[in-house]
Amino acid sequence: MKNDYYKSIGKTILKAIILTPGIPFILILGIGYYYFTTSIQTTSIDNIKRIVEDHRHMIESFMDERKSDLEFVMNSYSPAELVQPEKLSKILLDLQKKSDAFADLGIFNGEGLHVAYQGPYRLKGKSYKDAFWFKEVINRNYYISDIFLGYRQVPHFIIAMTNTVDGEKWIIRASIDSHIFNKLVEKVRIGKTGEAYLLNTKGILQTACRSGGNLMDKPLDNIDHIEKYSGIKSFIKKDFTGRKFVYSTTWLKNKNWLLVARQEKADAFSAFNAALYLIITILVIGGVIITAVAFYLTTRIVRRLERVDLEKENINQQLIGASRLAELGEMATGFAHEINNPLQVMKSEQSLMEMILSDFKENGQLPESENLKELEDSMKQIEVQIGRCSTITQAILKFGRQKDILDAKLDAQDFIPEIVNMVTNAANDNGIAIHQEIENRLPPIKGDPAQLQQVLLNLLNNAMYSMVEKHGVQGGELFIKAESDDNGKMKIQVRDNGVGIDEENLKKIFSPFFTTKPVGKGTGLGLSVCFGIIDKMGGIMEVESKKGVGATFTITLPAAT
């Protein structure tokens, strides 16, 4: 039943010890994890956005520079000069020195006829009046096309612009090398898995896609709902393989092309994953430590409770024993009173018998004989035994009168032997030799005789118990020594050769209810009460002991003034 009780308490304590630090620990980790990962995700997405924005500016700058190059040519040369092959060839070489993205250069009249051309293809004389790009540049005066094949059947895009001279329109057009432009877009690097590409409004690739997708094809990870918007959009989406990617997209300002940058989520949030693993590790290690400490503390607390309950039970038994001893002391005092009265009568009768016997002898009524001599010896023995009984009853009465505390001068030369005599018979019965060493000129001490008697009797009885436990009924030696020290104080030593006291128990030997005796043999009150009595008398009580050798109790008392 008690085991179930302690198990129940242990479970409650264990839960409390685990939950008390565990809940705040998990909350702190959870909150830290939320804010830290949110910060990492935001930082990662912002990083991709920044790269997209920088890359957009680079592409737009590239387009603006090519437009400026053509504007410079158009404003610097007349149509008559531009149609000259040598002149146009030199202009193309100059443009290619500035940017190798220029693949060729052509001049068109207002009817769409290719009047001059410099490049790797035979395009001079071809008519482009029905071409989509030609119609757009006529309407807008400036146009950048999507990637298309054209007459050359090679993917490329063109930059074209118009000028009016003498009322006639003419067009200059440059083809941009798609491979060089593709490298410009592709060179963006975002982590290990990042890439960038361009889409037109129909979702057709304007640059190649490293993860799969050629020019003028739709990308494998098709982006739905392509619509014009300002700024940069970011989102997370699965590709055709089922892997999640972080996307950032933005429209170019000078062309309806959508710049797309993407990075695998695991790569983009690698710091997030590292933080997650770290937090899981901390959580596991912290949980193990908290649980281990909780089990350790719970075990100690439950064991301590068991010890406290056991000590409480022992104390209750000791209190019962102490109350019985107190009752027995009161009964002994009553018995001593009752015995003392008949002893006084017996003593009176014995004295009367001695007087009568003496009168008979003087009157010659009882002649000297062996019988008379034996009778006289018996009368003397009766007197001795009556005196002995009287001494015993007086000692019991003196011990029992502890309520009346006296403050008297005590002479150790007389007081100590009187107390030793009270245990002499018990010592003899147990084969214990008593050695007394008392100085002749000891200073008197001041205190209550009954209480000091109680202290010394307790020490003598404890010593005899210890010696009997070790030696049985032969071999015990009890030493009682009284002397004065250099300060004029009196020291009383009680030394035995009994079992001794453990070093651990020496620290609590004067604690109330502490005893080394088995249950029923001691209350644990004797030495604590003795220590209190000596302390009230202004003295000191000390103990020295070695296990298996014996114990020495020393009482130091101030001299009476």
C-alpha positions as CSV (number, residue, x, y, z in Angstrom):
1,M,0.0,0.0,0.0
2,K,2.8,2.4,0.9
3,N,4.7,1.5,-2.3
4,D,1.7,2.6,-4.3
5,Y,1.5,5.8,-2.3
6,Y,5.1,6.6,-3.0
7,K,4.8,5.6,-6.7
8,S,1.8,8.0,-7.0
9,I,3.8,10.8,-5.3
10,G,6.8,10.0,-7.5
11,K,4.7,10.3,-10.7
12,T,3.3,13.6,-9.6
13,I,6.7,15.0,-8.7
14,L,8.2,13.7,-12.0
15,K,5.5,15.3,-14.1
16,A,5.9,18.6,-12.2
17,I,9.7,18.6,-12.5
18,I,9.5,17.8,-16.3
19,L,6.6,20.2,-17.1
20,T,7.8,23.2,-15.0
21,P,11.0,23.8,-17.1
22,G,9.8,21.8,-20.1
23,I,6.8,24.0,-21.1
24,P,8.8,27.3,-21.0
25,F,11.7,25.5,-22.7
26,I,9.5,24.3,-25.6
27,L,7.7,27.7,-25.8
28,I,11.0,29.6,-26.0
29,L,12.3,27.2,-28.6
30,G,9.1,27.4,-30.5
31,I,8.9,31.2,-30.5
32,G,12.6,31.4,-31.3
33,Y,12.2,28.9,-34.1
34,Y,9.2,30.9,-35.5
35,Y,10.9,34.3,-35.5
36,F,14.3,32.9,-36.6
37,T,12.8,30.8,-39.5
38,T,10.6,33.7,-40.5
39,S,13.6,35.9,-40.6
40,I,15.6,33.4,-42.6
41,Q,12.7,32.9,-45.1
42,T,12.2,36.6,-45.5
43,T,15.9,37.1,-45.9
44,S,16.2,34.3,-48.5
45,I,13.2,35.6,-50.5
46,D,14.5,39.2,-50.3
47,N,17.9,38.0,-51.5
48,I,16.2,36.4,-54.6
49,K,14.2,39.6,-55.1
50,R,17.3,41.7,-55.0
51,I,19.1,39.5,-57.5
52,V,16.0,39.7,-59.8
53,E,15.9,43.4,-59.6
54,D,19.6,43.8,-60.2
55,H,19.4,41.4,-63.2
56,R,16.4,43.3,-64.6
57,H,18.3,46.5,-64.4
58,M,21.3,44.9,-66.2
59,I,19.1,43.5,-69.0
60,E,17.3,46.8,-69.4
61,S,20.6,48.7,-69.5
62,F,21.7,46.3,-72.2
63,M,18.6,47.0,-74.2
64,D,18.9,50.8,-73.7
65,E,22.6,50.7,-74.7
66,R,21.8,48.9,-78.0
67,K,19.0,51.4,-78.7
68,S,21.3,54.3,-78.0
69,D,23.9,52.7,-80.4
70,L,21.3,52.6,-83.2
71,E,20.1,56.1,-82.4
72,F,23.7,57.3,-82.7
73,V,24.1,55.6,-86.1
74,M,20.8,57.0,-87.4
75,N,21.6,60.5,-86.3
76,S,25.2,60.4,-87.5
77,Y,24.7,59.1,-91.0
78,S,22.3,59.9,-93.8
79,P,20.3,57.1,-95.6
80,A,22.6,57.6,-98.6
81,E,25.6,56.9,-96.6
82,L,24.1,53.9,-94.8
83,V,23.2,52.1,-98.0
84,Q,26.9,52.1,-99.0
85,P,28.2,48.5,-98.3
86,E,31.6,49.7,-97.2
87,K,30.2,52.3,-94.9
88,L,27.6,50.0,-93.4
89,S,30.2,47.3,-92.9
90,K,32.5,49.8,-91.0
91,I,29.5,50.9,-88.9
92,L,28.7,47.2,-88.0
93,L,32.3,46.6,-87.1
94,D,32.3,49.6,-84.8
95,L,29.1,48.5,-83.2
96,Q,30.5,44.9,-82.6
97,K,33.6,46.4,-81.0
98,K,31.3,48.1,-78.5
99,S,29.1,45.0,-78.1
100,D,29.6,41.6,-79.7
101,A,25.8,41.1,-79.3
102,F,25.3,42.7,-82.7
103,A,24.9,39.9,-85.2
104,D,24.1,42.0,-88.3
105,L,22.8,45.4,-89.5
106,G,20.2,46.2,-92.1
107,I,18.6,49.3,-93.7
108,F,15.0,49.3,-95.0
109,N,12.9,51.8,-96.9
110,G,9.4,52.8,-96.1
111,E,8.0,49.9,-98.3
112,G,9.8,47.3,-96.2
113,L,12.5,46.5,-98.8
114,H,15.8,45.5,-97.5
115,V,18.0,48.0,-99.3
116,A,21.3,47.4,-97.5
117,Y,22.6,44.6,-95.3
118,Q,25.8,43.6,-93.5
119,G,26.0,40.2,-91.9
120,P,26.3,36.4,-92.4
121,Y,23.1,36.0,-94.4
122,R,21.8,36.9,-97.9
123,L,19.0,39.2,-96.9
124,K,19.4,42.2,-99.2
125,G,16.5,42.8,-101.5
126,K,14.0,40.8,-99.5
127,S,10.7,42.4,-98.6
128,Y,9.5,42.7,-95.0
129,K,6.4,44.7,-95.6
130,D,4.2,41.9,-94.2
131,A,6.5,41.0,-91.3
132,F,5.0,41.6,-87.9
133,W,8.1,43.5,-86.6
134,F,8.0,45.9,-89.6
135,K,4.4,46.8,-89.0
136,E,5.1,47.4,-85.3
137,V,8.2,49.7,-85.9
138,I,6.2,51.7,-88.5
139,N,3.5,52.3,-85.9
140,R,5.7,52.8,-82.9
141,N,9.0,54.2,-84.5
142,Y,10.9,51.9,-82.1
143,Y,10.5,48.1,-81.5
144,I,12.2,45.2,-79.8
145,S,10.8,41.9,-81.1
146,D,10.4,38.5,-79.4
147,I,12.6,35.7,-80.4
148,F,11.6,34.4,-83.9
149,L,13.2,32.5,-86.8
150,G,12.5,34.8,-89.8
151,Y,14.1,34.1,-93.2
152,R,17.3,32.8,-91.6
153,Q,15.4,30.1,-89.7
154,V,17.7,30.8,-86.6
155,P,16.3,32.0,-83.3
156,H,17.0,35.7,-82.8
157,F,15.4,39.0,-81.9
158,I,15.8,42.4,-83.5
159,I,15.9,46.0,-82.4
160,A,14.5,48.5,-85.0
161,M,13.8,52.1,-85.2
162,T,12.6,54.6,-87.9
163,N,13.7,58.0,-89.1
164,T,12.1,60.4,-91.6
165,V,14.4,62.2,-94.1
166,D,12.9,64.5,-96.8
167,G,9.5,63.2,-96.1
168,E,10.5,59.5,-96.5
169,K,10.7,56.9,-93.8
170,W,13.6,54.6,-93.5
171,I,14.4,51.9,-90.9
172,I,17.6,50.7,-89.3
173,R,17.5,47.2,-87.8
174,A,20.0,45.2,-85.8
175,S,19.8,41.5,-85.0
176,I,20.9,40.5,-81.5
177,D,22.9,37.3,-81.1
178,S,20.6,35.1,-79.0
179,H,23.5,33.1,-77.7
180,I,25.3,36.1,-76.3
181,F,22.0,37.5,-74.9
182,N,21.2,34.1,-73.4
183,K,24.5,34.1,-71.6
184,L,23.8,37.5,-70.2
185,V,20.5,36.3,-68.7
186,E,21.8,32.9,-67.6
187,K,24.9,34.2,-65.8
188,V,22.8,35.0,-62.7
189,R,23.7,32.5,-60.0
190,I,21.5,31.8,-57.0
191,G,22.8,29.2,-54.7
192,K,23.4,25.7,-56.1
193,T,20.0,25.3,-57.9
194,G,19.1,28.8,-58.9
195,E,18.5,29.9,-62.6
196,A,17.0,32.8,-64.5
197,Y,15.2,33.0,-67.9
198,L,12.9,35.3,-69.9
199,L,9.3,34.6,-71.0
200,N,7.1,36.6,-73.3
201,T,3.5,37.4,-72.7
202,K,2.5,34.0,-74.2
203,G,4.8,32.2,-71.8
204,I,7.3,31.3,-74.5
205,L,11.0,31.1,-73.5
206,Q,13.1,34.0,-74.8
207,T,16.2,32.5,-73.3
208,A,17.2,28.9,-72.7
209,C,16.3,27.3,-69.3
210,R,19.1,25.3,-67.7
211,S,16.6,23.0,-66.0
212,G,14.9,22.1,-69.3
213,G,13.5,24.1,-72.1
214,N,14.8,25.5,-75.3
215,L,14.4,28.9,-77.0
216,M,10.8,29.5,-78.3
217,D,9.5,26.5,-76.2
218,K,7.3,26.6,-73.2
219,P,9.3,25.9,-69.9
220,L,8.6,22.5,-68.2
221,D,7.5,24.3,-65.1
222,N,4.9,26.4,-66.8
223,I,4.0,29.6,-65.0
224,D,0.2,30.1,-65.1
225,H,-1.6,33.4,-65.4
226,I,1.2,35.6,-66.8
227,E,-0.1,39.1,-66.5
228,K,1.4,42.5,-66.5
229,Y,2.2,44.0,-63.1
230,S,4.7,46.4,-61.6
231,G,7.3,45.5,-59.0
232,I,8.5,42.0,-58.1
233,K,6.3,39.0,-57.2
234,S,7.6,36.0,-55.1
235,F,5.9,32.7,-54.5
236,I,6.6,29.0,-53.9
237,K,5.5,26.5,-56.5
238,K,6.1,22.9,-57.3
239,D,7.8,22.1,-60.7
240,F,7.0,19.2,-63.0
241,T,9.2,16.9,-60.8
242,G,7.2,17.7,-57.7
243,R,10.1,19.6,-56.0
244,K,9.3,23.0,-54.5
245,F,10.9,26.1,-55.9
246,V,11.0,29.7,-54.7
247,Y,10.1,32.0,-57.6
248,S,10.7,35.8,-58.1
249,T,9.4,37.4,-61.2
250,T,9.3,40.9,-62.7
251,W,8.5,42.6,-66.0
252,L,11.1,44.5,-68.0
253,K,10.2,48.1,-68.4
254,N,11.2,48.5,-72.1
255,K,10.0,45.2,-73.3
256,N,7.1,42.9,-72.5
257,W,9.4,40.1,-71.2
258,L,9.0,38.5,-67.8
259,L,12.2,37.8,-66.0
260,V,11.9,34.7,-63.9
261,A,14.4,33.6,-61.2
262,R,13.9,30.5,-59.3
263,Q,15.8,28.4,-56.7
264,E,15.0,25.1,-55.1
265,K,13.3,25.7,-51.7
266,A,15.6,23.4,-49.9
267,D,18.6,25.3,-51.3
268,A,17.1,28.7,-50.7
269,F,16.2,27.8,-47.1
270,S,19.3,25.8,-46.3
271,A,20.0,28.1,-43.3
272,F,16.4,27.4,-42.3
273,N,16.9,23.7,-42.5
274,A,20.2,24.0,-40.5
275,A,18.3,26.0,-37.9
276,L,15.6,23.4,-37.8
277,Y,18.1,20.6,-37.2
278,L,19.9,22.6,-34.6
279,I,16.6,23.3,-32.7
280,I,15.6,19.7,-32.9
281,T,19.0,18.7,-31.6
282,I,18.7,21.2,-28.7
283,L,15.1,20.1,-28.1
284,V,16.2,16.4,-27.9
285,I,19.3,17.1,-25.8
286,G,17.4,19.5,-23.5
287,G,14.5,17.0,-23.2
288,V,16.9,14.2,-22.3
289,I,18.7,16.4,-19.7
290,I,15.4,17.6,-18.2
291,T,14.0,14.1,-18.0
292,A,17.3,12.7,-16.5
293,V,17.4,15.5,-13.9
294,A,13.7,15.0,-13.2
295,F,14.2,11.2,-12.6
296,Y,17.2,11.9,-10.4
297,L,15.5,14.6,-8.3
298,T,12.3,12.6,-8.1
299,T,14.1,9.5,-6.9
300,R,16.0,11.6,-4.2
301,I,12.8,13.4,-3.1
302,V,10.8,10.1,-2.8
303,R,13.6,8.4,-0.9
304,R,13.8,11.5,1.4
305,L,10.1,11.3,1.9
306,E,10.4,7.6,2.8
307,R,13.2,8.4,5.2
308,V,11.2,11.3,6.8
309,D,8.1,9.1,7.2
310,L,10.2,6.3,8.7
311,E,11.9,8.8,11.0
312,K,8.5,10.2,11.9
313,E,7.3,6.7,12.7
314,N,10.4,6.1,14.8
315,I,10.0,9.4,16.6
316,N,6.4,8.5,17.4
317,Q,7.6,5.2,18.9
318,Q,10.3,7.0,20.8
319,L,7.9,9.5,22.1
320,I,5.7,6.7,23.3
321,G,8.7,5.0,24.9
322,A,9.8,8.4,26.5
323,S,6.3,8.9,27.9
324,R,6.4,5.4,29.3
325,L,9.8,6.1,30.8
326,A,8.5,9.3,32.4
327,E,5.6,7.3,33.8
328,L,8.0,4.7,35.0
329,G,10.1,7.4,36.7
330,E,7.0,8.8,38.5
331,M,6.1,5.2,39.5
332,A,9.6,4.6,40.7
333,T,9.5,7.8,42.8
334,G,6.2,6.6,44.3
335,F,7.6,3.2,45.0
336,A,10.7,4.8,46.6
337,H,8.3,6.7,48.9
338,E,6.4,3.6,49.8
339,I,9.5,1.6,50.4
340,N,11.1,4.3,52.4
341,N,8.3,4.3,55.0
342,P,8.6,0.6,55.9
343,L,12.4,1.0,55.9
344,Q,12.2,3.7,58.5
345,V,9.9,1.4,60.6
346,M,12.4,-1.5,60.1
347,K,15.3,0.8,61.1
348,S,13.5,1.9,64.3
349,E,12.6,-1.7,65.1
350,Q,16.2,-2.8,64.5
351,S,17.5,0.0,66.8
352,L,15.0,-1.1,69.5
353,M,16.1,-4.7,69.1
354,E,19.7,-3.6,69.5
355,M,18.9,-1.7,72.7
356,I,17.0,-4.7,74.2
357,L,19.8,-7.1,73.3
358,S,22.3,-4.7,74.9
359,D,20.2,-4.5,78.1
360,F,20.0,-8.3,78.2
361,K,23.8,-8.5,77.9
362,E,24.4,-5.9,80.6
363,N,22.0,-7.7,83.0
364,G,23.7,-11.0,82.4
365,Q,20.5,-12.5,81.0
366,L,22.3,-13.5,77.8
367,P,25.7,-15.1,78.4
368,E,28.4,-14.9,75.8
369,S,28.1,-17.7,73.2
370,E,28.5,-18.5,69.5
371,N,24.7,-18.0,69.0
372,L,24.8,-14.6,70.6
373,K,27.7,-13.6,68.4
374,E,25.9,-14.8,65.2
375,L,22.8,-12.9,66.4
376,E,24.8,-9.7,66.8
377,D,26.3,-10.1,63.3
378,S,22.8,-10.6,61.8
379,M,21.6,-7.5,63.5
380,K,24.6,-5.5,62.1
381,Q,23.9,-7.0,58.6
382,I,20.2,-6.0,58.9
383,E,21.4,-2.4,59.7
384,V,23.8,-2.4,56.7
385,Q,21.1,-3.6,54.3
386,I,18.5,-1.2,55.6
387,G,21.0,1.7,55.1
388,R,21.7,0.4,51.6
389,C,18.0,0.3,50.7
390,S,17.6,3.8,52.2
391,T,20.5,5.1,50.1
392,I,18.9,3.6,46.9
393,T,15.5,5.0,47.7
394,Q,17.0,8.4,48.4
395,A,18.9,8.3,45.1
396,I,15.7,7.5,43.3
397,L,13.8,10.3,45.0
398,K,16.6,12.7,44.3
399,F,16.6,11.7,40.6
400,G,12.8,12.1,40.4
401,R,12.8,15.6,41.9
402,Q,13.8,17.3,38.6
403,K,11.0,19.9,38.7
404,D,12.7,21.7,41.6
405,I,15.8,23.1,39.9
406,L,18.4,24.1,42.5
407,D,21.4,26.3,42.1
408,A,23.9,24.8,44.6
409,K,27.6,24.4,45.0
410,L,28.7,20.9,44.3
411,D,31.9,19.2,45.4
412,A,33.0,16.7,42.7
413,Q,35.1,14.6,45.1
414,D,31.9,13.6,46.9
415,F,29.3,14.0,44.1
416,I,30.9,11.8,41.4
417,P,31.6,8.7,43.5
418,E,28.1,8.9,44.8
419,I,26.7,8.6,41.3
420,V,29.3,5.9,40.3
421,N,28.1,3.8,43.2
422,M,24.6,3.9,41.7
423,V,25.8,1.9,38.7
424,T,28.5,-0.2,40.4
425,N,26.3,-3.3,40.8
426,A,25.2,-3.2,37.2
427,A,28.8,-2.8,36.1
428,N,29.9,-5.8,38.2
429,D,27.1,-7.9,36.8
430,N,28.3,-7.2,33.3
431,G,32.0,-7.7,34.0
432,I,32.9,-4.0,33.6
433,A,35.8,-2.6,35.6
434,I,35.3,1.0,36.8
435,H,38.4,3.3,37.2
436,Q,38.0,6.6,39.0
437,E,40.6,9.4,38.8
438,I,39.5,12.4,40.7
439,E,41.8,15.3,41.8
440,N,41.9,16.2,45.5
441,R,41.6,19.9,45.1
442,L,38.9,20.4,42.5
443,P,37.1,23.7,42.4
444,P,33.4,23.5,43.4
445,I,30.9,23.9,40.6
446,K,27.4,25.5,40.6
447,G,24.4,23.7,39.3
448,D,21.4,21.5,40.0
449,P,22.5,18.2,41.6
450,A,19.6,16.2,40.2
451,Q,20.2,17.4,36.7
452,L,24.0,16.8,36.8
453,Q,23.2,13.4,38.3
454,Q,20.9,12.7,35.3
455,V,23.7,13.7,32.9
456,L,26.4,11.5,34.5
457,L,24.0,8.5,34.9
458,N,23.1,8.8,31.2
459,L,26.7,8.8,30.1
460,L,27.6,5.9,32.4
461,N,24.6,3.8,31.3
462,N,25.4,4.5,27.6
463,A,29.0,3.5,28.1
464,M,28.1,0.3,29.8
465,Y,25.6,-0.6,27.0
466,S,28.3,0.0,24.4
467,M,30.8,-2.2,26.2
468,V,28.4,-5.0,26.8
469,E,27.5,-4.9,23.1
470,K,31.2,-5.3,22.2
471,H,32.6,-7.4,25.0
472,G,29.6,-9.2,26.4
473,V,29.9,-9.8,30.2
474,Q,33.7,-9.6,30.4
475,G,36.4,-7.1,29.2
476,G,34.6,-3.8,29.6
477,E,36.6,-0.9,31.2
478,L,35.0,2.4,32.3
479,F,37.1,5.4,33.1
480,I,35.8,8.4,35.1
481,K,38.2,11.3,35.4
482,A,37.7,14.7,37.0
483,E,40.4,17.5,36.9
484,S,40.8,21.2,36.6
485,D,42.2,22.9,33.5
486,D,44.4,26.0,33.2
487,N,41.4,28.3,33.2
488,G,40.2,27.1,36.6
489,K,37.3,25.2,35.0
490,M,36.5,21.6,35.9
491,K,36.6,18.8,33.3
492,I,34.7,15.5,33.7
493,Q,35.6,12.7,31.3
494,V,33.7,9.5,30.8
495,R,35.6,7.1,28.6
496,D,34.8,3.5,27.6
497,N,36.2,0.8,25.3
498,G,32.9,0.0,23.7
499,V,31.8,-0.2,20.0
500,G,32.4,3.5,19.4
501,I,30.5,5.9,17.2
502,D,30.6,6.3,13.4
503,E,32.1,9.6,12.1
504,E,28.8,10.2,10.3
505,N,26.8,9.8,13.5
506,L,29.1,12.0,15.5
507,K,27.7,15.1,13.8
508,K,24.2,14.4,15.0
509,I,24.8,12.6,18.3
510,F,23.3,15.4,20.3
511,S,20.3,15.8,18.0
512,P,16.8,15.1,19.5
513,F,15.5,11.6,18.9
514,F,18.7,10.4,17.3
515,T,19.9,7.1,18.7
516,T,22.1,4.2,17.5
517,K,20.3,1.7,19.6
518,P,17.7,-0.6,18.1
519,V,14.0,0.2,18.4
520,G,12.8,-0.2,22.0
521,K,16.3,0.2,23.5
522,G,16.6,4.0,23.4
523,T,14.6,7.1,22.8
524,G,17.2,9.3,21.4
525,L,16.4,12.0,24.0
526,G,19.2,11.3,26.6
527,L,22.2,13.0,25.0
528,S,20.2,15.9,23.6
529,V,18.7,16.6,27.1
530,C,22.2,16.2,28.7
531,F,23.6,18.6,26.1
532,G,20.9,21.1,27.0
533,I,21.5,20.7,30.8
534,I,25.2,21.3,30.5
535,D,24.6,24.3,28.1
536,K,22.2,25.9,30.7
537,M,24.9,25.4,33.4
538,G,27.3,27.5,31.2
539,G,29.3,24.4,30.3
540,I,30.4,22.5,27.2
541,M,29.8,18.9,26.3
542,E,32.0,17.3,23.6
543,V,32.5,13.8,22.3
544,E,35.4,12.0,20.6
545,S,35.1,8.5,19.2
546,K,36.6,6.0,16.8
547,K,34.6,3.1,15.6
548,G,35.5,-0.2,17.3
549,V,37.8,1.6,19.9
550,G,35.4,3.5,22.2
551,A,34.1,6.9,23.0
552,T,35.1,9.8,25.3
553,F,32.5,12.3,26.5
554,T,34.0,15.5,28.1
555,I,32.1,17.9,30.2
556,T,33.6,21.3,30.9
557,L,31.9,23.3,33.7
558,P,32.8,26.8,35.1
559,A,33.9,26.9,38.8
560,A,31.5,28.4,41.3
561,T,32.1,32.0,42.3
